[in-house]
Amino acid sequence: MMNEGYTWLVDIDLEKFFDNENHDKLMNIVSKTVKDGDVISLIRKYLVSGVIIND
């Protein structure tokens, strides 16, 4: 399956992507597909949540 004629492999690190991306624009795009307000709210909360390291 890995060698189905493809010769490129792309490795990306998404760790900082959502920190740098405009959340309002991203949520506008998401809301065009996702119609459930609870899911949209959950995605927004995930985007702005912090990370706990070592406890």
mmCIF entry with sequence, helices, sheets and N, C-alpha, C, O atoms, coordinates in Angstrom:
data_MODEL
# 
_entry.id   MODEL 
# 
_entity.id                         1 
_entity.type                       polymer 
_entity.pdbx_number_of_molecules   1 
# 
_entity_poly.entity_id                      1 
_entity_poly.type                           'polypeptide(L)' 
_entity_poly.nstd_linkage                   no 
_entity_poly.nstd_monomer                   no 
_entity_poly.pdbx_seq_one_letter_code       MMNEGYTWLVDIDLEKFFDNENHDKLMNIVSKTVKDGDVISLIRKYLVSGVIIND 
_entity_poly.pdbx_seq_one_letter_code_can   MMNEGYTWLVDIDLEKFFDNENHDKLMNIVSKTVKDGDVISLIRKYLVSGVIIND 
_entity_poly.pdbx_strand_id                 A 
# 
loop_
_entity_poly_seq.entity_id 
_entity_poly_seq.num 
_entity_poly_seq.mon_id 
_entity_poly_seq.hetero 
1 1  MET n 
1 2  MET n 
1 3  ASN n 
1 4  GLU n 
1 5  GLY n 
1 6  TYR n 
1 7  THR n 
1 8  TRP n 
1 9  LEU n 
1 10 VAL n 
1 11 ASP n 
1 12 ILE n 
1 13 ASP n 
1 14 LEU n 
1 15 GLU n 
1 16 LYS n 
1 17 PHE n 
1 18 PHE n 
1 19 ASP n 
1 20 ASN n 
1 21 GLU n 
1 22 ASN n 
1 23 HIS n 
1 24 ASP n 
1 25 LYS n 
1 26 LEU n 
1 27 MET n 
1 28 ASN n 
1 29 ILE n 
1 30 VAL n 
1 31 SER n 
1 32 LYS n 
1 33 THR n 
1 34 VAL n 
1 35 LYS n 
1 36 ASP n 
1 37 GLY n 
1 38 ASP n 
1 39 VAL n 
1 40 ILE n 
1 41 SER n 
1 42 LEU n 
1 43 ILE n 
1 44 ARG n 
1 45 LYS n 
1 46 TYR n 
1 47 LEU n 
1 48 VAL n 
1 49 SER n 
1 50 GLY n 
1 51 VAL n 
1 52 ILE n 
1 53 ILE n 
1 54 ASN n 
1 55 ASP n 
# 
_struct_asym.id          A 
_struct_asym.entity_id   1 
# 
loop_
_struct_conf.conf_type_id 
_struct_conf.id 
_struct_conf.pdbx_PDB_helix_id 
_struct_conf.beg_label_comp_id 
_struct_conf.beg_label_asym_id 
_struct_conf.beg_label_seq_id 
_struct_conf.pdbx_beg_PDB_ins_code 
_struct_conf.end_label_comp_id 
_struct_conf.end_label_asym_id 
_struct_conf.end_label_seq_id 
_struct_conf.pdbx_end_PDB_ins_code 
_struct_conf.beg_auth_comp_id 
_struct_conf.beg_auth_asym_id 
_struct_conf.beg_auth_seq_id 
_struct_conf.end_auth_comp_id 
_struct_conf.end_auth_asym_id 
_struct_conf.end_auth_seq_id 
_struct_conf.pdbx_PDB_helix_class 
_struct_conf.details 
_struct_conf.pdbx_PDB_helix_length 
HELX_P HELX_P1 AA1 PHE A 17 ? ASN A 20 ? PHE A 17 ASN A 20 1 ? 4  
HELX_P HELX_P2 AA2 HIS A 23 ? THR A 33 ? HIS A 23 THR A 33 1 ? 11 
HELX_P HELX_P3 AA3 GLY A 37 ? VAL A 48 ? GLY A 37 VAL A 48 1 ? 12 
# 
_struct_conf_type.id          HELX_P 
_struct_conf_type.criteria    ? 
_struct_conf_type.reference   ? 
# 
loop_
_atom_site.group_PDB 
_atom_site.id 
_atom_site.type_symbol 
_atom_site.label_atom_id 
_atom_site.label_alt_id 
_atom_site.label_comp_id 
_atom_site.label_asym_id 
_atom_site.label_entity_id 
_atom_site.label_seq_id 
_atom_site.pdbx_PDB_ins_code 
_atom_site.Cartn_x 
_atom_site.Cartn_y 
_atom_site.Cartn_z 
_atom_site.occupancy 
_atom_site.B_iso_or_equiv 
_atom_site.pdbx_formal_charge 
_atom_site.auth_seq_id 
_atom_site.auth_comp_id 
_atom_site.auth_asym_id 
_atom_site.auth_atom_id 
_atom_site.pdbx_PDB_model_num 
ATOM 1   N N  . MET A 1 1  ? 0.815   -1.188 0.000  1.00 0.00 ? 1  MET A N  1 
ATOM 2   C CA . MET A 1 1  ? 0.000   0.000  0.000  1.00 0.00 ? 1  MET A CA 1 
ATOM 3   C C  . MET A 1 1  ? 0.870   1.268  0.000  1.00 0.00 ? 1  MET A C  1 
ATOM 4   O O  . MET A 1 1  ? 0.490   2.277  -0.594 1.00 0.00 ? 1  MET A O  1 
ATOM 5   N N  . MET A 1 2  ? 2.015   1.221  0.652  1.00 0.00 ? 2  MET A N  1 
ATOM 6   C CA . MET A 1 2  ? 2.857   2.405  0.734  1.00 0.00 ? 2  MET A CA 1 
ATOM 7   C C  . MET A 1 2  ? 3.535   2.715  -0.596 1.00 0.00 ? 2  MET A C  1 
ATOM 8   O O  . MET A 1 2  ? 3.898   3.867  -0.836 1.00 0.00 ? 2  MET A O  1 
ATOM 9   N N  . ASN A 1 3  ? 3.713   1.754  -1.443 1.00 0.00 ? 3  ASN A N  1 
ATOM 10  C CA . ASN A 1 3  ? 4.421   1.976  -2.709 1.00 0.00 ? 3  ASN A CA 1 
ATOM 11  C C  . ASN A 1 3  ? 3.479   1.827  -3.885 1.00 0.00 ? 3  ASN A C  1 
ATOM 12  O O  . ASN A 1 3  ? 3.723   1.009  -4.771 1.00 0.00 ? 3  ASN A O  1 
ATOM 13  N N  . GLU A 1 4  ? 2.413   2.597  -3.911 1.00 0.00 ? 4  GLU A N  1 
ATOM 14  C CA . GLU A 1 4  ? 1.440   2.529  -4.993 1.00 0.00 ? 4  GLU A CA 1 
ATOM 15  C C  . GLU A 1 4  ? 1.760   3.555  -6.079 1.00 0.00 ? 4  GLU A C  1 
ATOM 16  O O  . GLU A 1 4  ? 0.861   4.232  -6.577 1.00 0.00 ? 4  GLU A O  1 
ATOM 17  N N  . GLY A 1 5  ? 3.028   3.671  -6.446 1.00 0.00 ? 5  GLY A N  1 
ATOM 18  C CA . GLY A 1 5  ? 3.421   4.565  -7.513 1.00 0.00 ? 5  GLY A CA 1 
ATOM 19  C C  . GLY A 1 5  ? 3.794   5.959  -7.050 1.00 0.00 ? 5  GLY A C  1 
ATOM 20  O O  . GLY A 1 5  ? 4.162   6.802  -7.868 1.00 0.00 ? 5  GLY A O  1 
ATOM 21  N N  . TYR A 1 6  ? 3.706   6.215  -5.768 1.00 0.00 ? 6  TYR A N  1 
ATOM 22  C CA . TYR A 1 6  ? 4.055   7.542  -5.249 1.00 0.00 ? 6  TYR A CA 1 
ATOM 23  C C  . TYR A 1 6  ? 5.540   7.600  -4.931 1.00 0.00 ? 6  TYR A C  1 
ATOM 24  O O  . TYR A 1 6  ? 6.125   6.627  -4.455 1.00 0.00 ? 6  TYR A O  1 
ATOM 25  N N  . THR A 1 7  ? 6.145   8.759  -5.200 1.00 0.00 ? 7  THR A N  1 
ATOM 26  C CA . THR A 1 7  ? 7.573   8.910  -4.943 1.00 0.00 ? 7  THR A CA 1 
ATOM 27  C C  . THR A 1 7  ? 7.870   9.987  -3.903 1.00 0.00 ? 7  THR A C  1 
ATOM 28  O O  . THR A 1 7  ? 9.027   10.177 -3.530 1.00 0.00 ? 7  THR A O  1 
ATOM 29  N N  . TRP A 1 8  ? 6.843   10.695 -3.430 1.00 0.00 ? 8  TRP A N  1 
ATOM 30  C CA . TRP A 1 8  ? 7.033   11.757 -2.454 1.00 0.00 ? 8  TRP A CA 1 
ATOM 31  C C  . TRP A 1 8  ? 6.452   11.356 -1.105 1.00 0.00 ? 8  TRP A C  1 
ATOM 32  O O  . TRP A 1 8  ? 5.404   10.715 -1.028 1.00 0.00 ? 8  TRP A O  1 
ATOM 33  N N  . LEU A 1 9  ? 7.142   11.738 -0.063 1.00 0.00 ? 9  LEU A N  1 
ATOM 34  C CA . LEU A 1 9  ? 6.651   11.563 1.296  1.00 0.00 ? 9  LEU A CA 1 
ATOM 35  C C  . LEU A 1 9  ? 6.755   12.917 1.977  1.00 0.00 ? 9  LEU A C  1 
ATOM 36  O O  . LEU A 1 9  ? 7.826   13.525 1.982  1.00 0.00 ? 9  LEU A O  1 
ATOM 37  N N  . VAL A 1 10 ? 5.659   13.398 2.551  1.00 0.00 ? 10 VAL A N  1 
ATOM 38  C CA . VAL A 1 10 ? 5.647   14.694 3.218  1.00 0.00 ? 10 VAL A CA 1 
ATOM 39  C C  . VAL A 1 10 ? 5.442   14.464 4.704  1.00 0.00 ? 10 VAL A C  1 
ATOM 40  O O  . VAL A 1 10 ? 4.469   13.832 5.114  1.00 0.00 ? 10 VAL A O  1 
ATOM 41  N N  . ASP A 1 11 ? 6.354   14.974 5.502  1.00 0.00 ? 11 ASP A N  1 
ATOM 42  C CA . ASP A 1 11 ? 6.272   14.860 6.954  1.00 0.00 ? 11 ASP A CA 1 
ATOM 43  C C  . ASP A 1 11 ? 6.102   16.262 7.508  1.00 0.00 ? 11 ASP A C  1 
ATOM 44  O O  . ASP A 1 11 ? 6.958   17.122 7.302  1.00 0.00 ? 11 ASP A O  1 
ATOM 45  N N  . ILE A 1 12 ? 4.990   16.501 8.218  1.00 0.00 ? 12 ILE A N  1 
ATOM 46  C CA . ILE A 1 12 ? 4.748   17.831 8.759  1.00 0.00 ? 12 ILE A CA 1 
ATOM 47  C C  . ILE A 1 12 ? 4.525   17.738 10.265 1.00 0.00 ? 12 ILE A C  1 
ATOM 48  O O  . ILE A 1 12 ? 4.127   16.699 10.792 1.00 0.00 ? 12 ILE A O  1 
ATOM 49  N N  . ASP A 1 13 ? 4.788   18.838 10.931 1.00 0.00 ? 13 ASP A N  1 
ATOM 50  C CA . ASP A 1 13 ? 4.579   18.943 12.365 1.00 0.00 ? 13 ASP A CA 1 
ATOM 51  C C  . ASP A 1 13 ? 3.487   19.983 12.598 1.00 0.00 ? 13 ASP A C  1 
ATOM 52  O O  . ASP A 1 13 ? 3.705   21.170 12.359 1.00 0.00 ? 13 ASP A O  1 
ATOM 53  N N  . LEU A 1 14 ? 2.327   19.555 13.058 1.00 0.00 ? 14 LEU A N  1 
ATOM 54  C CA . LEU A 1 14 ? 1.196   20.460 13.244 1.00 0.00 ? 14 LEU A CA 1 
ATOM 55  C C  . LEU A 1 14 ? 1.186   21.130 14.613 1.00 0.00 ? 14 LEU A C  1 
ATOM 56  O O  . LEU A 1 14 ? 0.232   21.834 14.943 1.00 0.00 ? 14 LEU A O  1 
ATOM 57  N N  . GLU A 1 15 ? 2.219   20.927 15.407 1.00 0.00 ? 15 GLU A N  1 
ATOM 58  C CA . GLU A 1 15 ? 2.233   21.434 16.781 1.00 0.00 ? 15 GLU A CA 1 
ATOM 59  C C  . GLU A 1 15 ? 1.937   22.935 16.850 1.00 0.00 ? 15 GLU A C  1 
ATOM 60  O O  . GLU A 1 15 ? 1.127   23.362 17.672 1.00 0.00 ? 15 GLU A O  1 
ATOM 61  N N  . LYS A 1 16 ? 2.565   23.721 16.018 1.00 0.00 ? 16 LYS A N  1 
ATOM 62  C CA . LYS A 1 16 ? 2.400   25.175 16.073 1.00 0.00 ? 16 LYS A CA 1 
ATOM 63  C C  . LYS A 1 16 ? 1.427   25.722 15.026 1.00 0.00 ? 16 LYS A C  1 
ATOM 64  O O  . LYS A 1 16 ? 1.150   26.922 15.020 1.00 0.00 ? 16 LYS A O  1 
ATOM 65  N N  . PHE A 1 17 ? 0.909   24.880 14.151 1.00 0.00 ? 17 PHE A N  1 
ATOM 66  C CA . PHE A 1 17 ? 0.047   25.363 13.070 1.00 0.00 ? 17 PHE A CA 1 
ATOM 67  C C  . PHE A 1 17 ? -1.156  26.118 13.605 1.00 0.00 ? 17 PHE A C  1 
ATOM 68  O O  . PHE A 1 17 ? -1.440  27.228 13.156 1.00 0.00 ? 17 PHE A O  1 
ATOM 69  N N  . PHE A 1 18 ? -1.866  25.531 14.561 1.00 0.00 ? 18 PHE A N  1 
ATOM 70  C CA . PHE A 1 18 ? -3.092  26.148 15.048 1.00 0.00 ? 18 PHE A CA 1 
ATOM 71  C C  . PHE A 1 18 ? -2.818  27.344 15.950 1.00 0.00 ? 18 PHE A C  1 
ATOM 72  O O  . PHE A 1 18 ? -3.727  28.132 16.209 1.00 0.00 ? 18 PHE A O  1 
ATOM 73  N N  . ASP A 1 19 ? -1.592  27.500 16.436 1.00 0.00 ? 19 ASP A N  1 
ATOM 74  C CA . ASP A 1 19 ? -1.220  28.699 17.182 1.00 0.00 ? 19 ASP A CA 1 
ATOM 75  C C  . ASP A 1 19 ? -1.080  29.891 16.247 1.00 0.00 ? 19 ASP A C  1 
ATOM 76  O O  . ASP A 1 19 ? -1.365  31.025 16.629 1.00 0.00 ? 19 ASP A O  1 
ATOM 77  N N  . ASN A 1 20 ? -0.645  29.634 15.037 1.00 0.00 ? 20 ASN A N  1 
ATOM 78  C CA . ASN A 1 20 ? -0.377  30.703 14.073 1.00 0.00 ? 20 ASN A CA 1 
ATOM 79  C C  . ASN A 1 20 ? -1.547  30.991 13.139 1.00 0.00 ? 20 ASN A C  1 
ATOM 80  O O  . ASN A 1 20 ? -1.601  32.058 12.527 1.00 0.00 ? 20 ASN A O  1 
ATOM 81  N N  . GLU A 1 21 ? -2.475  30.061 13.023 1.00 0.00 ? 21 GLU A N  1 
ATOM 82  C CA . GLU A 1 21 ? -3.603  30.210 12.102 1.00 0.00 ? 21 GLU A CA 1 
ATOM 83  C C  . GLU A 1 21 ? -4.673  31.114 12.725 1.00 0.00 ? 21 GLU A C  1 
ATOM 84  O O  . GLU A 1 21 ? -4.917  31.050 13.929 1.00 0.00 ? 21 GLU A O  1 
ATOM 85  N N  . ASN A 1 22 ? -5.304  31.948 11.909 1.00 0.00 ? 22 ASN A N  1 
ATOM 86  C CA . ASN A 1 22 ? -6.386  32.815 12.367 1.00 0.00 ? 22 ASN A CA 1 
ATOM 87  C C  . ASN A 1 22 ? -7.592  31.948 12.720 1.00 0.00 ? 22 ASN A C  1 
ATOM 88  O O  . ASN A 1 22 ? -8.194  31.330 11.843 1.00 0.00 ? 22 ASN A O  1 
ATOM 89  N N  . HIS A 1 23 ? -7.941  31.905 14.001 1.00 0.00 ? 23 HIS A N  1 
ATOM 90  C CA . HIS A 1 23 ? -9.012  31.024 14.467 1.00 0.00 ? 23 HIS A CA 1 
ATOM 91  C C  . HIS A 1 23 ? -10.375 31.427 13.913 1.00 0.00 ? 23 HIS A C  1 
ATOM 92  O O  . HIS A 1 23 ? -11.202 30.560 13.636 1.00 0.00 ? 23 HIS A O  1 
ATOM 93  N N  . ASP A 1 24 ? -10.625 32.724 13.746 1.00 0.00 ? 24 ASP A N  1 
ATOM 94  C CA . ASP A 1 24 ? -11.917 33.166 13.220 1.00 0.00 ? 24 ASP A CA 1 
ATOM 95  C C  . ASP A 1 24 ? -12.113 32.703 11.779 1.00 0.00 ? 24 ASP A C  1 
ATOM 96  O O  . ASP A 1 24 ? -13.191 32.233 11.414 1.00 0.00 ? 24 ASP A O  1 
ATOM 97  N N  . LYS A 1 25 ? -11.072 32.834 10.966 1.00 0.00 ? 25 LYS A N  1 
ATOM 98  C CA . LYS A 1 25 ? -11.174 32.362 9.582  1.00 0.00 ? 25 LYS A CA 1 
ATOM 99  C C  . LYS A 1 25 ? -11.345 30.845 9.531  1.00 0.00 ? 25 LYS A C  1 
ATOM 100 O O  . LYS A 1 25 ? -12.139 30.327 8.745  1.00 0.00 ? 25 LYS A O  1 
ATOM 101 N N  . LEU A 1 26 ? -10.593 30.142 10.375 1.00 0.00 ? 26 LEU A N  1 
ATOM 102 C CA . LEU A 1 26 ? -10.689 28.688 10.418 1.00 0.00 ? 26 LEU A CA 1 
ATOM 103 C C  . LEU A 1 26 ? -12.094 28.251 10.840 1.00 0.00 ? 26 LEU A C  1 
ATOM 104 O O  . LEU A 1 26 ? -12.660 27.330 10.250 1.00 0.00 ? 26 LEU A O  1 
ATOM 105 N N  . MET A 1 27 ? -12.654 28.904 11.854 1.00 0.00 ? 27 MET A N  1 
ATOM 106 C CA . MET A 1 27 ? -13.995 28.545 12.324 1.00 0.00 ? 27 MET A CA 1 
ATOM 107 C C  . MET A 1 27 ? -15.052 28.881 11.278 1.00 0.00 ? 27 MET A C  1 
ATOM 108 O O  . MET A 1 27 ? -16.063 28.186 11.178 1.00 0.00 ? 27 MET A O  1 
ATOM 109 N N  . ASN A 1 28 ? -14.834 29.923 10.507 1.00 0.00 ? 28 ASN A N  1 
ATOM 110 C CA . ASN A 1 28 ? -15.755 30.256 9.426  1.00 0.00 ? 28 ASN A CA 1 
ATOM 111 C C  . ASN A 1 28 ? -15.791 29.138 8.389  1.00 0.00 ? 28 ASN A C  1 
ATOM 112 O O  . ASN A 1 28 ? -16.859 28.764 7.906  1.00 0.00 ? 28 ASN A O  1 
ATOM 113 N N  . ILE A 1 29 ? -14.627 28.612 8.053  1.00 0.00 ? 29 ILE A N  1 
ATOM 114 C CA . ILE A 1 29 ? -14.541 27.508 7.094  1.00 0.00 ? 29 ILE A CA 1 
ATOM 115 C C  . ILE A 1 29 ? -15.189 26.252 7.662  1.00 0.00 ? 29 ILE A C  1 
ATOM 116 O O  . ILE A 1 29 ? -15.934 25.562 6.967  1.00 0.00 ? 29 ILE A O  1 
ATOM 117 N N  . VAL A 1 30 ? -14.900 25.956 8.936  1.00 0.00 ? 30 VAL A N  1 
ATOM 118 C CA . VAL A 1 30 ? -15.466 24.766 9.577  1.00 0.00 ? 30 VAL A CA 1 
ATOM 119 C C  . VAL A 1 30 ? -16.985 24.866 9.651  1.00 0.00 ? 30 VAL A C  1 
ATOM 120 O O  . VAL A 1 30 ? -17.683 23.880 9.412  1.00 0.00 ? 30 VAL A O  1 
ATOM 121 N N  . SER A 1 31 ? -17.501 26.044 9.978  1.00 0.00 ? 31 SER A N  1 
ATOM 122 C CA . SER A 1 31 ? -18.944 26.204 10.153 1.00 0.00 ? 31 SER A CA 1 
ATOM 123 C C  . SER A 1 31 ? -19.722 26.047 8.847  1.00 0.00 ? 31 SER A C  1 
ATOM 124 O O  . SER A 1 31 ? -20.936 25.845 8.876  1.00 0.00 ? 31 SER A O  1 
ATOM 125 N N  . LYS A 1 32 ? -19.048 26.137 7.715  1.00 0.00 ? 32 LYS A N  1 
ATOM 126 C CA . LYS A 1 32 ? -19.719 25.897 6.436  1.00 0.00 ? 32 LYS A CA 1 
ATOM 127 C C  . LYS A 1 32 ? -20.025 24.413 6.245  1.00 0.00 ? 32 LYS A C  1 
ATOM 128 O O  . LYS A 1 32 ? -20.953 24.049 5.523  1.00 0.00 ? 32 LYS A O  1 
ATOM 129 N N  . THR A 1 33 ? -19.236 23.562 6.898  1.00 0.00 ? 33 THR A N  1 
ATOM 130 C CA . THR A 1 33 ? -19.433 22.115 6.785  1.00 0.00 ? 33 THR A CA 1 
ATOM 131 C C  . THR A 1 33 ? -20.151 21.552 8.001  1.00 0.00 ? 33 THR A C  1 
ATOM 132 O O  . THR A 1 33 ? -21.066 20.740 7.864  1.00 0.00 ? 33 THR A O  1 
ATOM 133 N N  . VAL A 1 34 ? -19.741 21.980 9.185  1.00 0.00 ? 34 VAL A N  1 
ATOM 134 C CA . VAL A 1 34 ? -20.302 21.460 10.429 1.00 0.00 ? 34 VAL A CA 1 
ATOM 135 C C  . VAL A 1 34 ? -21.459 22.363 10.843 1.00 0.00 ? 34 VAL A C  1 
ATOM 136 O O  . VAL A 1 34 ? -21.273 23.564 11.038 1.00 0.00 ? 34 VAL A O  1 
ATOM 137 N N  . LYS A 1 35 ? -22.635 21.798 10.976 1.00 0.00 ? 35 LYS A N  1 
ATOM 138 C CA . LYS A 1 35 ? -23.827 22.583 11.301 1.00 0.00 ? 35 LYS A CA 1 
ATOM 139 C C  . LYS A 1 35 ? -24.238 22.458 12.769 1.00 0.00 ? 35 LYS A C  1 
ATOM 140 O O  . LYS A 1 35 ? -25.132 23.177 13.216 1.00 0.00 ? 35 LYS A O  1 
ATOM 141 N N  . ASP A 1 36 ? -23.614 21.577 13.514 1.00 0.00 ? 36 ASP A N  1 
ATOM 142 C CA . ASP A 1 36 ? -23.940 21.362 14.923 1.00 0.00 ? 36 ASP A CA 1 
ATOM 143 C C  . ASP A 1 36 ? -23.207 22.402 15.779 1.00 0.00 ? 36 ASP A C  1 
ATOM 144 O O  . ASP A 1 36 ? -21.978 22.391 15.861 1.00 0.00 ? 36 ASP A O  1 
ATOM 145 N N  . GLY A 1 37 ? -23.965 23.293 16.412 1.00 0.00 ? 37 GLY A N  1 
ATOM 146 C CA . GLY A 1 37 ? -23.385 24.354 17.218 1.00 0.00 ? 37 GLY A CA 1 
ATOM 147 C C  . GLY A 1 37 ? -22.550 23.848 18.374 1.00 0.00 ? 37 GLY A C  1 
ATOM 148 O O  . GLY A 1 37 ? -21.555 24.474 18.739 1.00 0.00 ? 37 GLY A O  1 
ATOM 149 N N  . ASP A 1 38 ? -22.942 22.708 18.963 1.00 0.00 ? 38 ASP A N  1 
ATOM 150 C CA . ASP A 1 38 ? -22.169 22.134 20.068 1.00 0.00 ? 38 ASP A CA 1 
ATOM 151 C C  . ASP A 1 38 ? -20.788 21.687 19.601 1.00 0.00 ? 38 ASP A C  1 
ATOM 152 O O  . ASP A 1 38 ? -19.799 21.865 20.313 1.00 0.00 ? 38 ASP A O  1 
ATOM 153 N N  . VAL A 1 39 ? -20.722 21.112 18.414 1.00 0.00 ? 39 VAL A N  1 
ATOM 154 C CA . VAL A 1 39 ? -19.445 20.655 17.863 1.00 0.00 ? 39 VAL A CA 1 
ATOM 155 C C  . VAL A 1 39 ? -18.573 21.860 17.530 1.00 0.00 ? 39 VAL A C  1 
ATOM 156 O O  . VAL A 1 39 ? -17.370 21.843 17.791 1.00 0.00 ? 39 VAL A O  1 
ATOM 157 N N  . ILE A 1 40 ? -19.155 22.885 16.966 1.00 0.00 ? 40 ILE A N  1 
ATOM 158 C CA . ILE A 1 40 ? -18.397 24.098 16.645 1.00 0.00 ? 40 ILE A CA 1 
ATOM 159 C C  . ILE A 1 40 ? -17.851 24.725 17.927 1.00 0.00 ? 40 ILE A C  1 
ATOM 160 O O  . ILE A 1 40 ? -16.701 25.164 17.969 1.00 0.00 ? 40 ILE A O  1 
ATOM 161 N N  . SER A 1 41 ? -18.674 24.763 18.962 1.00 0.00 ? 41 SER A N  1 
ATOM 162 C CA . SER A 1 41 ? -18.223 25.300 20.248 1.00 0.00 ? 41 SER A CA 1 
ATOM 163 C C  . SER A 1 41 ? -17.071 24.485 20.822 1.00 0.00 ? 41 SER A C  1 
ATOM 164 O O  . SER A 1 41 ? -16.117 25.043 21.364 1.00 0.00 ? 41 SER A O  1 
ATOM 165 N N  . LEU A 1 42 ? -17.163 23.183 20.704 1.00 0.00 ? 42 LEU A N  1 
ATOM 166 C CA . LEU A 1 42 ? -16.100 22.306 21.198 1.00 0.00 ? 42 LEU A CA 1 
ATOM 167 C C  . LEU A 1 42 ? -14.801 22.526 20.434 1.00 0.00 ? 42 LEU A C  1 
ATOM 168 O O  . LEU A 1 42 ? -13.726 22.550 21.034 1.00 0.00 ? 42 LEU A O  1 
ATOM 169 N N  . ILE A 1 43 ? -14.887 22.685 19.122 1.00 0.00 ? 43 ILE A N  1 
ATOM 170 C CA . ILE A 1 43 ? -13.698 22.942 18.308 1.00 0.00 ? 43 ILE A CA 1 
ATOM 171 C C  . ILE A 1 43 ? -13.069 24.271 18.709 1.00 0.00 ? 43 ILE A C  1 
ATOM 172 O O  . ILE A 1 43 ? -11.848 24.356 18.844 1.00 0.00 ? 43 ILE A O  1 
ATOM 173 N N  . ARG A 1 44 ? -13.878 25.304 18.903 1.00 0.00 ? 44 ARG A N  1 
ATOM 174 C CA . ARG A 1 44 ? -13.367 26.620 19.309 1.00 0.00 ? 44 ARG A CA 1 
ATOM 175 C C  . ARG A 1 44 ? -12.663 26.517 20.660 1.00 0.00 ? 44 ARG A C  1 
ATOM 176 O O  . ARG A 1 44 ? -11.586 27.086 20.841 1.00 0.00 ? 44 ARG A O  1 
ATOM 177 N N  . LYS A 1 45 ? -13.261 25.798 21.608 1.00 0.00 ? 45 LYS A N  1 
ATOM 178 C CA . LYS A 1 45 ? -12.650 25.633 22.932 1.00 0.00 ? 45 LYS A CA 1 
ATOM 179 C C  . LYS A 1 45 ? -11.326 24.880 22.829 1.00 0.00 ? 45 LYS A C  1 
ATOM 180 O O  . LYS A 1 45 ? -10.375 25.202 23.541 1.00 0.00 ? 45 LYS A O  1 
ATOM 181 N N  . TYR A 1 46 ? -11.259 23.899 21.963 1.00 0.00 ? 46 TYR A N  1 
ATOM 182 C CA . TYR A 1 46 ? -10.021 23.154 21.764 1.00 0.00 ? 46 TYR A CA 1 
ATOM 183 C C  . TYR A 1 46 ? -8.922  24.066 21.205 1.00 0.00 ? 46 TYR A C  1 
ATOM 184 O O  . TYR A 1 46 ? -7.764  23.973 21.615 1.00 0.00 ? 46 TYR A O  1 
ATOM 185 N N  . LEU A 1 47 ? -9.287  24.938 20.277 1.00 0.00 ? 47 LEU A N  1 
ATOM 186 C CA . LEU A 1 47 ? -8.316  25.838 19.666 1.00 0.00 ? 47 LEU A CA 1 
ATOM 187 C C  . LEU A 1 47 ? -7.702  26.809 20.668 1.00 0.00 ? 47 LEU A C  1 
ATOM 188 O O  . LEU A 1 47 ? -6.521  27.142 20.561 1.00 0.00 ? 47 LEU A O  1 
ATOM 189 N N  . VAL A 1 48 ? -8.486  27.265 21.639 1.00 0.00 ? 48 VAL A N  1 
ATOM 190 C CA . VAL A 1 48 ? -7.987  28.275 22.574 1.00 0.00 ? 48 VAL A CA 1 
ATOM 191 C C  . VAL A 1 48 ? -7.508  27.682 23.904 1.00 0.00 ? 48 VAL A C  1 
ATOM 192 O O  . VAL A 1 48 ? -7.034  28.408 24.778 1.00 0.00 ? 48 VAL A O  1 
ATOM 193 N N  . SER A 1 49 ? -7.634  26.374 24.047 1.00 0.00 ? 49 SER A N  1 
ATOM 194 C CA . SER A 1 49 ? -7.221  25.747 25.313 1.00 0.00 ? 49 SER A CA 1 
ATOM 195 C C  . SER A 1 49 ? -5.700  25.704 25.429 1.00 0.00 ? 49 SER A C  1 
ATOM 196 O O  . SER A 1 49 ? -4.979  25.694 24.430 1.00 0.00 ? 49 SER A O  1 
ATOM 197 N N  . GLY A 1 50 ? -5.247  25.680 26.643 1.00 0.00 ? 50 GLY A N  1 
ATOM 198 C CA . GLY A 1 50 ? -3.811  25.589 26.904 1.00 0.00 ? 50 GLY A CA 1 
ATOM 199 C C  . GLY A 1 50 ? -3.359  24.160 27.028 1.00 0.00 ? 50 GLY A C  1 
ATOM 200 O O  . GLY A 1 50 ? -4.149  23.229 26.874 1.00 0.00 ? 50 GLY A O  1 
ATOM 201 N N  . VAL A 1 51 ? -2.093  23.991 27.306 1.00 0.00 ? 51 VAL A N  1 
ATOM 202 C CA . VAL A 1 51 ? -1.516  22.667 27.470 1.00 0.00 ? 51 VAL A CA 1 
ATOM 203 C C  . VAL A 1 51 ? -0.827  22.607 28.828 1.00 0.00 ? 51 VAL A C  1 
ATOM 204 O O  . VAL A 1 51 ? -0.090  23.520 29.201 1.00 0.00 ? 51 VAL A O  1 
ATOM 205 N N  . ILE A 1 52 ? -1.070  21.537 29.555 1.00 0.00 ? 52 ILE A N  1 
ATOM 206 C CA . ILE A 1 52 ? -0.397  21.339 30.854 1.00 0.00 ? 52 ILE A CA 1 
ATOM 207 C C  . ILE A 1 52 ? 0.780   20.410 30.638 1.00 0.00 ? 52 ILE A C  1 
ATOM 208 O O  . ILE A 1 52 ? 0.634   19.309 30.106 1.00 0.00 ? 52 ILE A O  1 
ATOM 209 N N  . ILE A 1 53 ? 1.952   20.868 31.061 1.00 0.00 ? 53 ILE A N  1 
ATOM 210 C CA . ILE A 1 53 ? 3.172   20.053 30.952 1.00 0.00 ? 53 ILE A CA 1 
ATOM 211 C C  . ILE A 1 53 ? 3.685   19.813 32.359 1.00 0.00 ? 53 ILE A C  1 
ATOM 212 O O  . ILE A 1 53 ? 3.772   20.737 33.167 1.00 0.00 ? 53 ILE A O  1 
ATOM 213 N N  . ASN A 1 54 ? 4.025   18.560 32.646 1.00 0.00 ? 54 ASN A N  1 
ATOM 214 C CA . ASN A 1 54 ? 4.542   18.165 33.975 1.00 0.00 ? 54 ASN A CA 1 
ATOM 215 C C  . ASN A 1 54 ? 3.553   18.492 35.089 1.00 0.00 ? 54 ASN A C  1 
ATOM 216 O O  . ASN A 1 54 ? 3.838   19.337 35.937 1.00 0.00 ? 54 ASN A O  1 
ATOM 217 N N  . ASP A 1 55 ? 2.442   17.861 35.097 1.00 0.00 ? 55 ASP A N  1 
ATOM 218 C CA . ASP A 1 55 ? 1.352   17.954 36.074 1.00 0.00 ? 55 ASP A CA 1 
ATOM 219 C C  . ASP A 1 55 ? 0.181   18.562 35.404 1.00 0.00 ? 55 ASP A C  1 
ATOM 220 O O  . ASP A 1 55 ? -0.863  18.744 36.030 1.00 0.00 ? 55 ASP A O  1 
# 
